[in-house]
């Protein structure tokens, strides 16, 4: 079985921030050696918030449909399996079956309009 990583080293180029429309999120899968990292980034203006794509409730990837990580109003992250709700800025779960838990941060930065792991 393929190893699934829960973090990445700093300095990996992820492409332009502009590939994530403002107010939306995007899935990232990185192949690192023989292992894979699954994460997602939410963009708000020129800020990017990255998280490991694993729900603290049951460990599943949050989105069942590609890049659908946010509520319809775009102000919260939502797990598509059992409806857990998370704050975009810090990943804190504020509703659903894992209230009080947190998404695992995936540190990313924006430099000159480009995204990198941090
Ligand atoms: S796996 Fe995310 S709410 Fe259950």
Backbone and ligand atoms as CSV (ligand in chain L), in Angstrom:
chain,resi,resn,atom,element,x,y,z
A,1,UNK,N,N,0.843,-1.193,0.000
A,1,UNK,CA,C,0.000,0.000,0.000
A,1,UNK,C,C,0.882,1.249,0.000
A,2,UNK,N,N,0.456,2.288,-0.725
A,2,UNK,CA,C,1.241,3.501,-0.853
A,2,UNK,C,C,1.182,4.302,0.439
A,3,UNK,N,N,2.354,4.774,0.873
A,3,UNK,CA,C,2.397,5.574,2.101
A,3,UNK,C,C,1.751,6.933,1.862
A,4,UNK,N,N,0.993,7.398,2.841
A,4,UNK,CA,C,0.353,8.705,2.753
A,4,UNK,C,C,1.005,9.628,3.775
A,5,UNK,N,N,1.598,10.719,3.287
A,5,UNK,CA,C,2.311,11.654,4.151
A,5,UNK,C,C,1.344,12.654,4.776
A,6,UNK,N,N,1.686,13.151,5.970
A,6,UNK,CA,C,0.838,14.162,6.620
A,6,UNK,C,C,1.547,15.513,6.718
A,7,UNK,N,N,2.704,15.636,6.060
A,7,UNK,CA,C,3.402,16.920,6.023
A,7,UNK,C,C,4.340,16.910,4.822
A,8,UNK,N,N,4.854,18.099,4.496
A,8,UNK,CA,C,5.817,18.220,3.401
A,8,UNK,C,C,6.985,19.078,3.875
A,9,UNK,N,N,8.109,18.989,3.205
A,9,UNK,CA,C,9.214,19.883,3.513
A,9,UNK,C,C,8.877,21.277,2.976
A,10,UNK,N,N,9.605,22.283,3.468
A,10,UNK,CA,C,9.392,23.651,2.993
A,10,UNK,C,C,10.011,23.841,1.612
A,11,UNK,N,N,9.462,24.825,0.876
A,11,UNK,CA,C,10.086,25.264,-0.365
A,11,UNK,C,C,9.637,24.553,-1.625
A,12,UNK,N,N,8.598,23.742,-1.545
A,12,UNK,CA,C,8.093,23.077,-2.751
A,12,UNK,C,C,7.175,24.048,-3.495
A,13,UNK,N,N,7.470,24.299,-4.766
A,13,UNK,CA,C,6.651,25.204,-5.577
A,13,UNK,C,C,5.326,24.538,-5.923
A,14,UNK,N,N,4.233,25.282,-5.694
A,14,UNK,CA,C,2.890,24.744,-5.917
A,14,UNK,C,C,2.165,25.441,-7.058
A,15,UNK,N,N,2.844,26.407,-7.704
A,15,UNK,CA,C,2.204,27.104,-8.812
A,15,UNK,C,C,1.625,28.433,-8.373
A,16,UNK,N,N,1.050,29.157,-9.321
A,16,UNK,CA,C,0.545,30.495,-9.020
A,16,UNK,C,C,-0.698,30.488,-8.127
A,17,UNK,N,N,-0.759,31.479,-7.239
A,17,UNK,CA,C,-1.970,31.650,-6.409
A,17,UNK,C,C,-3.186,31.855,-7.306
A,18,UNK,N,N,-2.976,32.479,-8.459
A,18,UNK,CA,C,-4.079,32.795,-9.371
A,18,UNK,C,C,-4.795,31.547,-9.891
A,19,UNK,N,N,-4.197,30.369,-9.725
A,19,UNK,CA,C,-4.898,29.167,-10.178
A,19,UNK,C,C,-6.033,28.783,-9.227
A,20,UNK,N,N,-6.106,29.471,-8.064
A,20,UNK,CA,C,-7.229,29.283,-7.140
A,20,UNK,C,C,-8.069,30.555,-7.198
A,21,UNK,N,N,-9.238,30.534,-7.798
A,21,UNK,CA,C,-10.065,31.740,-7.798
A,21,UNK,C,C,-10.336,32.204,-6.363
A,22,UNK,N,N,-10.314,33.516,-6.170
A,22,UNK,CA,C,-10.537,34.061,-4.835
A,22,UNK,C,C,-11.842,33.521,-4.255
A,23,UNK,N,N,-11.781,33.107,-2.975
A,23,UNK,CA,C,-12.979,32.603,-2.301
A,23,UNK,C,C,-13.273,31.139,-2.576
A,24,UNK,N,N,-12.307,30.441,-3.174
A,24,UNK,CA,C,-12.507,29.013,-3.429
A,24,UNK,C,C,-11.317,28.229,-2.867
A,25,UNK,N,N,-11.327,26.937,-3.121
A,25,UNK,CA,C,-10.274,26.062,-2.612
A,25,UNK,C,C,-9.817,25.135,-3.731
A,26,UNK,N,N,-8.638,24.552,-3.528
A,26,UNK,CA,C,-8.090,23.657,-4.549
A,26,UNK,C,C,-7.366,22.498,-3.882
A,27,UNK,N,N,-7.535,21.354,-4.460
A,27,UNK,CA,C,-6.866,20.135,-3.996
A,27,UNK,C,C,-5.451,20.047,-4.552
A,28,UNK,N,N,-4.528,19.550,-3.744
A,28,UNK,CA,C,-3.147,19.311,-4.185
A,28,UNK,C,C,-2.753,17.903,-3.787
A,29,UNK,N,N,-2.151,17.200,-4.724
A,29,UNK,CA,C,-1.576,15.884,-4.430
A,29,UNK,C,C,-0.120,15.936,-4.859
A,30,UNK,N,N,0.784,15.705,-3.929
A,30,UNK,CA,C,2.214,15.743,-4.215
A,30,UNK,C,C,2.770,14.335,-4.096
A,31,UNK,N,N,3.524,13.927,-5.087
A,31,UNK,CA,C,4.232,12.648,-5.013
A,31,UNK,C,C,5.639,12.940,-4.529
A,32,UNK,N,N,5.972,12.400,-3.384
A,32,UNK,CA,C,7.273,12.653,-2.772
A,32,UNK,C,C,7.942,11.298,-2.582
A,33,UNK,N,N,8.925,11.024,-3.421
A,33,UNK,CA,C,9.494,9.681,-3.430
A,33,UNK,C,C,8.409,8.705,-3.864
A,34,UNK,N,N,8.209,7.683,-3.080
A,34,UNK,CA,C,7.162,6.698,-3.403
A,34,UNK,C,C,5.875,6.991,-2.646
A,35,UNK,N,N,5.862,8.073,-1.858
A,35,UNK,CA,C,4.693,8.388,-1.026
A,35,UNK,C,C,3.900,9.552,-1.623
A,36,UNK,N,N,2.711,9.746,-1.103
A,36,UNK,CA,C,1.843,10.821,-1.574
A,36,UNK,C,C,1.393,11.683,-0.404
A,37,UNK,N,N,1.296,12.985,-0.684
A,37,UNK,CA,C,0.711,13.929,0.266
A,37,UNK,C,C,-0.559,14.483,-0.369
A,38,UNK,N,N,-1.644,14.523,0.404
A,38,UNK,CA,C,-2.910,15.082,-0.069
A,38,UNK,C,C,-3.259,16.282,0.802
A,39,UNK,N,N,-3.419,17.440,0.178
A,39,UNK,CA,C,-3.773,18.640,0.919
A,39,UNK,C,C,-4.715,19.509,0.106
A,40,UNK,N,N,-5.136,20.603,0.718
A,40,UNK,CA,C,-5.924,21.585,-0.023
A,40,UNK,C,C,-5.609,22.973,0.511
A,41,UNK,N,N,-5.821,23.949,-0.370
A,41,UNK,CA,C,-5.554,25.345,-0.026
A,41,UNK,C,C,-6.812,26.158,-0.293
A,42,UNK,N,N,-7.170,26.996,0.679
A,42,UNK,CA,C,-8.281,27.928,0.534
A,42,UNK,C,C,-7.673,29.310,0.293
A,43,UNK,N,N,-8.188,30.000,-0.735
A,43,UNK,CA,C,-7.703,31.363,-1.003
A,43,UNK,C,C,-8.742,32.380,-0.550
A,44,UNK,N,N,-8.254,33.389,0.180
A,44,UNK,CA,C,-9.075,34.556,0.523
A,44,UNK,C,C,-8.240,35.788,0.209
A,45,UNK,N,N,-8.636,36.529,-0.799
A,45,UNK,CA,C,-7.831,37.651,-1.311
A,45,UNK,C,C,-6.440,37.127,-1.662
A,46,UNK,N,N,-5.409,37.724,-1.066
A,46,UNK,CA,C,-4.051,37.259,-1.356
A,46,UNK,C,C,-3.504,36.342,-0.269
A,47,UNK,N,N,-4.398,35.817,0.575
A,47,UNK,CA,C,-3.995,34.893,1.630
A,47,UNK,C,C,-4.332,33.459,1.219
A,48,UNK,N,N,-3.474,32.542,1.662
A,48,UNK,CA,C,-3.680,31.124,1.362
A,48,UNK,C,C,-3.598,30.331,2.662
A,49,UNK,N,N,-4.601,29.465,2.877
A,49,UNK,CA,C,-4.660,28.644,4.090
A,49,UNK,C,C,-4.634,27.181,3.662
A,50,UNK,N,N,-3.581,26.486,4.081
A,50,UNK,CA,C,-3.413,25.098,3.666
A,50,UNK,C,C,-3.717,24.129,4.792
A,51,UNK,N,N,-4.302,22.980,4.420
A,51,UNK,CA,C,-4.603,21.925,5.391
A,51,UNK,C,C,-4.364,20.558,4.763
A,52,UNK,N,N,-4.008,19.623,5.614
A,52,UNK,CA,C,-3.939,18.232,5.198
A,52,UNK,C,C,-5.362,17.778,4.883
A,53,UNK,N,N,-5.525,17.045,3.795
A,53,UNK,CA,C,-6.864,16.640,3.374
A,53,UNK,C,C,-7.295,15.371,4.106
A,54,UNK,N,N,-7.554,15.534,5.389
A,54,UNK,CA,C,-8.014,14.416,6.215
A,54,UNK,C,C,-8.888,14.988,7.323
A,55,UNK,N,N,-10.125,14.529,7.378
A,55,UNK,CA,C,-11.055,15.049,8.378
A,55,UNK,C,C,-10.755,14.435,9.747
A,56,UNK,N,N,-10.712,15.262,10.806
A,56,UNK,CA,C,-10.440,14.696,12.133
A,56,UNK,C,C,-11.529,13.751,12.628
A,57,UNK,N,N,-12.706,13.748,11.995
A,57,UNK,CA,C,-13.772,12.847,12.438
A,57,UNK,C,C,-13.431,11.394,12.105
A,58,UNK,N,N,-13.244,11.100,10.827
A,58,UNK,CA,C,-13.007,9.702,10.433
A,58,UNK,C,C,-11.773,9.552,9.556
A,59,UNK,N,N,-11.031,10.628,9.372
A,59,UNK,CA,C,-9.791,10.544,8.610
A,59,UNK,C,C,-9.964,10.541,7.106
A,60,UNK,N,N,-11.181,10.765,6.644
A,60,UNK,CA,C,-11.440,10.736,5.200
A,60,UNK,C,C,-11.027,12.054,4.554
A,61,UNK,N,N,-10.704,12.040,3.239
A,61,UNK,CA,C,-10.504,13.303,2.520
A,61,UNK,C,C,-11.829,14.068,2.514
A,62,UNK,N,N,-11.776,15.392,2.693
A,62,UNK,CA,C,-13.008,16.137,2.961
A,62,UNK,C,C,-13.961,16.202,1.767
A,63,UNK,N,N,-13.402,16.351,0.575
A,63,UNK,CA,C,-14.242,16.603,-0.598
A,63,UNK,C,C,-14.502,15.319,-1.370
A,64,UNK,N,N,-15.766,15.033,-1.654
A,64,UNK,CA,C,-16.096,13.903,-2.516
A,64,UNK,C,C,-16.128,14.332,-3.969
A,65,UNK,N,N,-16.224,15.658,-4.190
A,65,UNK,CA,C,-16.207,16.225,-5.537
A,65,UNK,C,C,-14.980,17.126,-5.597
A,66,UNK,N,N,-14.201,17.045,-6.660
A,66,UNK,CA,C,-12.916,17.747,-6.744
A,66,UNK,C,C,-13.047,19.228,-6.377
A,67,UNK,N,N,-12.242,19.653,-5.441
A,67,UNK,CA,C,-12.099,21.053,-5.031
A,67,UNK,C,C,-13.305,21.617,-4.275
A,68,UNK,N,N,-14.289,20.802,-3.935
A,68,UNK,CA,C,-15.459,21.297,-3.200
A,68,UNK,C,C,-15.216,21.166,-1.701
A,69,UNK,N,N,-14.488,22.151,-1.160
A,69,UNK,CA,C,-14.109,22.125,0.253
A,69,UNK,C,C,-14.890,23.135,1.086
A,70,UNK,N,N,-15.629,24.029,0.437
A,70,UNK,CA,C,-16.274,25.118,1.171
A,70,UNK,C,C,-17.790,24.988,1.155
A,71,UNK,N,N,-18.412,25.650,2.138
A,71,UNK,CA,C,-19.873,25.736,2.151
A,71,UNK,C,C,-20.327,26.584,0.957
A,72,UNK,N,N,-21.613,26.569,0.675
A,72,UNK,CA,C,-22.122,27.310,-0.489
A,72,UNK,C,C,-21.889,28.804,-0.338
A,73,UNK,N,N,-21.805,29.292,0.891
A,73,UNK,CA,C,-21.526,30.710,1.100
A,73,UNK,C,C,-20.025,31.005,1.088
A,74,UNK,N,N,-19.209,29.977,1.101
A,74,UNK,CA,C,-17.763,30.150,0.974
A,74,UNK,C,C,-17.064,30.644,2.224
A,75,UNK,N,N,-17.769,30.674,3.347
A,75,UNK,CA,C,-17.138,31.239,4.544
A,75,UNK,C,C,-16.640,30.179,5.521
A,76,UNK,N,N,-16.893,28.920,5.245
A,76,UNK,CA,C,-16.415,27.831,6.103
A,76,UNK,C,C,-15.971,26.661,5.225
A,77,UNK,N,N,-15.047,25.868,5.779
A,77,UNK,CA,C,-14.684,24.597,5.158
A,77,UNK,C,C,-15.703,23.561,5.639
A,78,UNK,N,N,-16.160,22.700,4.734
A,78,UNK,CA,C,-17.128,21.679,5.133
A,78,UNK,C,C,-16.677,20.302,4.666
A,79,UNK,N,N,-16.726,19.346,5.561
A,79,UNK,CA,C,-16.457,17.962,5.173
A,79,UNK,C,C,-17.714,17.398,4.518
A,80,UNK,N,N,-17.550,16.809,3.355
A,80,UNK,CA,C,-18.707,16.350,2.579
A,80,UNK,C,C,-19.314,15.064,3.121
A,81,UNK,N,N,-18.633,14.405,4.053
A,81,UNK,CA,C,-19.142,13.098,4.518
A,81,UNK,C,C,-20.213,13.244,5.586
A,82,UNK,N,N,-19.929,13.947,6.662
A,82,UNK,CA,C,-20.896,14.059,7.763
A,82,UNK,C,C,-21.092,15.497,8.190
A,83,UNK,N,N,-20.657,16.439,7.361
A,83,UNK,CA,C,-21.005,17.838,7.562
A,83,UNK,C,C,-20.208,18.614,8.584
A,84,UNK,N,N,-19.055,18.143,9.001
A,84,UNK,CA,C,-18.249,18.929,9.941
A,84,UNK,C,C,-17.880,20.275,9.298
A,85,UNK,N,N,-17.909,21.330,10.122
A,85,UNK,CA,C,-17.618,22.685,9.652
A,85,UNK,C,C,-16.359,23.202,10.331
A,86,UNK,N,N,-15.498,23.839,9.546
A,86,UNK,CA,C,-14.207,24.311,10.048
A,86,UNK,C,C,-13.999,25.770,9.650
A,87,UNK,N,N,-13.376,26.532,10.529
A,87,UNK,CA,C,-13.002,27.901,10.201
A,87,UNK,C,C,-11.842,27.885,9.199
A,88,UNK,N,N,-11.917,28.783,8.227
A,88,UNK,CA,C,-10.894,28.822,7.183
A,88,UNK,C,C,-9.540,29.257,7.755
A,89,UNK,N,N,-9.547,30.203,8.668
A,89,UNK,CA,C,-8.295,30.802,9.129
A,89,UNK,C,C,-7.460,29.895,10.024
A,90,UNK,N,N,-8.103,29.017,10.817
A,90,UNK,CA,C,-7.300,28.183,11.714
A,90,UNK,C,C,-7.706,26.709,11.730
A,91,UNK,N,N,-8.697,26.331,10.928
A,91,UNK,CA,C,-9.074,24.927,10.823
A,91,UNK,C,C,-9.838,24.380,12.006
A,92,UNK,N,N,-10.265,25.251,12.921
A,92,UNK,CA,C,-10.998,24.782,14.093
A,92,UNK,C,C,-12.384,24.294,13.681
A,93,UNK,N,N,-12.771,23.134,14.199
A,93,UNK,CA,C,-14.092,22.582,13.903
A,93,UNK,C,C,-15.111,23.240,14.815
A,94,UNK,N,N,-16.116,23.867,14.215
A,94,UNK,CA,C,-17.115,24.600,15.002
A,94,UNK,C,C,-18.493,23.963,14.912
A,95,UNK,N,N,-18.584,22.803,14.259
A,95,UNK,CA,C,-19.872,22.128,14.182
A,95,UNK,C,C,-19.722,20.767,13.550
A,96,UNK,N,N,-20.647,19.868,13.889
A,96,UNK,CA,C,-20.591,18.536,13.328
A,96,UNK,C,C,-19.978,17.543,14.301
A,97,UNK,N,N,-19.689,16.333,13.805
A,97,UNK,CA,C,-19.312,15.239,14.704
A,97,UNK,C,C,-17.939,15.381,15.360
A,98,UNK,N,N,-17.124,16.325,14.923
A,98,UNK,CA,C,-15.797,16.463,15.552
A,98,UNK,C,C,-15.602,17.878,16.099
A,99,UNK,N,N,-16.701,18.497,16.554
A,99,UNK,CA,C,-16.617,19.850,17.114
A,99,UNK,C,C,-15.550,19.902,18.195
A,100,UNK,N,N,-14.711,20.921,18.133
A,100,UNK,CA,C,-13.619,21.062,19.091
A,100,UNK,C,C,-12.293,20.539,18.566
A,101,UNK,N,N,-12.331,19.702,17.520
A,101,UNK,CA,C,-11.093,19.199,16.910
A,101,UNK,C,C,-10.592,20.233,15.894
A,102,UNK,N,N,-9.490,19.954,15.256
A,102,UNK,CA,C,-8.927,20.886,14.261
A,102,UNK,C,C,-8.410,20.112,13.060
A,103,UNK,N,N,-8.499,20.752,11.905
A,103,UNK,CA,C,-7.779,20.237,10.744
A,103,UNK,C,C,-6.284,20.367,11.008
A,104,UNK,N,N,-5.499,19.498,10.403
A,104,UNK,CA,C,-4.042,19.602,10.523
A,104,UNK,C,C,-3.538,20.642,9.543
A,105,UNK,N,N,-2.853,21.687,10.036
A,105,UNK,CA,C,-2.373,22.714,9.119
A,105,UNK,C,C,-1.326,22.156,8.142
A,106,UNK,N,N,-1.360,22.680,6.942
A,106,UNK,CA,C,-0.311,22.422,5.945
A,106,UNK,C,C,0.269,23.797,5.614
A,107,UNK,N,N,1.377,24.179,6.211
A,107,UNK,CA,C,1.880,25.542,6.047
A,107,UNK,C,C,2.267,25.848,4.601
A,108,UNK,N,N,1.694,26.923,4.092
A,108,UNK,CA,C,2.016,27.406,2.741
A,108,UNK,C,C,2.207,28.913,2.798
A,109,UNK,N,N,2.970,29.442,1.864
A,109,UNK,CA,C,3.164,30.890,1.769
A,109,UNK,C,C,2.982,31.328,0.326
A,110,UNK,N,N,2.708,32.626,0.174
A,110,UNK,CA,C,2.612,33.242,-1.147
A,110,UNK,C,C,3.790,34.204,-1.280
A,111,UNK,N,N,4.585,33.996,-2.339
A,111,UNK,CA,C,5.725,34.868,-2.580
A,111,UNK,C,C,5.674,35.287,-4.045
A,112,UNK,N,N,5.542,36.605,-4.262
A,112,UNK,CA,C,5.468,37.148,-5.624
A,112,UNK,C,C,4.393,36.427,-6.438
A,113,UNK,N,N,3.258,36.177,-5.791
A,113,UNK,CA,C,2.129,35.574,-6.498
A,113,UNK,C,C,2.226,34.073,-6.714
A,114,UNK,N,N,3.277,33.444,-6.151
A,114,UNK,CA,C,3.465,32.000,-6.295
A,114,UNK,C,C,3.308,31.324,-4.935
A,115,UNK,N,N,2.725,30.146,-4.951
A,115,UNK,CA,C,2.537,29.366,-3.716
A,115,UNK,C,C,3.700,28.412,-3.504
A,116,UNK,N,N,4.115,28.319,-2.228
A,116,UNK,CA,C,5.164,27.372,-1.843
A,116,UNK,C,C,4.769,26.734,-0.523
A,117,UNK,N,N,5.234,25.529,-0.287
A,117,UNK,CA,C,5.128,24.965,1.045
A,117,UNK,C,C,6.074,25.736,1.971
A,118,UNK,N,N,5.691,25.794,3.250
A,118,UNK,CA,C,6.498,26.574,4.211
A,118,UNK,C,C,6.947,25.685,5.354
L,1,LIG,S1,S,-15.358,12.203,7.985
L,1,LIG,FE1,FE,-15.572,14.381,8.012
L,1,LIG,S2,S,-17.390,14.707,9.160
L,1,LIG,FE2,FE,-17.129,12.568,9.177
